[in-house]
Amino acid sequence: MKSKFPLEHVVKYDTKEVWVICDSAITAMGISAIVEKFYPGYKGKIASRELFENLKNQLVNCHK
């Protein structure tokens, strides 16, 4: 059984993207591998806090 994704993230299933908040250069280098482990076939993307909040709001509003 896989554990929970270790970073704050938003998944865009329509574009197969996982947007991640990342404050560390070391972690940033490993995002592709982490995303592949939890979301095979998806691309990992690094988001600024502002972009991340916008993505979260868009996804919440489109599922209402």
Secondary structure, DSSP 4 states (H G I P E B T S, - for coil): -----SS-EEEETTTTEEEEE---HHHHHHHHHHHHHHSTTPEEEEE-HHHHHHHHHHHHHHT-
